[in-house]
């Protein structure tokens, strides 16, 4: 296959792992979101490779899990802020 698809698979894996790790570091998680999105795009392009297909699948899984964790944390934060306001409104 083409050498570029191998490079896409490797880059997708690196970005997927870095976005997954960066998701847990404060202030770095903001950079992990675009890294996860780019990791998904590169991993999908890397799926066309025959030799590095496992790397592409690993990068795709890591990127999707990273974005799912971000969405889950965002939903939990919104719920926490919403319920805190309802609690304190009884006292003001």
Secondary structure in CASP SS format (residue, H / E / C, confidence):
PFRMAT SS
TARGET T0000
AUTHOR 0000-0000-0000
METHOD secondary structure of the structure
MODEL  1
X C 1.00
X C 1.00
X H 1.00
X H 1.00
X H 1.00
X H 1.00
X H 1.00
X H 1.00
X H 1.00
X H 1.00
X H 1.00
X H 1.00
X H 1.00
X H 1.00
X H 1.00
X H 1.00
X H 1.00
X H 1.00
X H 1.00
X H 1.00
X H 1.00
X H 1.00
X C 1.00
X C 1.00
X C 1.00
X C 1.00
X C 1.00
X C 1.00
X H 1.00
X H 1.00
X H 1.00
X H 1.00
X H 1.00
X H 1.00
X H 1.00
X H 1.00
X H 1.00
X H 1.00
X H 1.00
X H 1.00
X H 1.00
X H 1.00
X H 1.00
X H 1.00
X H 1.00
X H 1.00
X C 1.00
X C 1.00
X C 1.00
X C 1.00
X C 1.00
X C 1.00
X H 1.00
X H 1.00
X H 1.00
X H 1.00
X H 1.00
X H 1.00
X H 1.00
X H 1.00
X H 1.00
X H 1.00
X H 1.00
X H 1.00
X H 1.00
X H 1.00
X H 1.00
X H 1.00
X H 1.00
X H 1.00
X H 1.00
X H 1.00
X H 1.00
X H 1.00
X H 1.00
X H 1.00
X H 1.00
X H 1.00
X H 1.00
X H 1.00
X H 1.00
X H 1.00
X H 1.00
X H 1.00
X H 1.00
X H 1.00
X H 1.00
X H 1.00
X C 1.00
X C 1.00
X C 1.00
X C 1.00
END
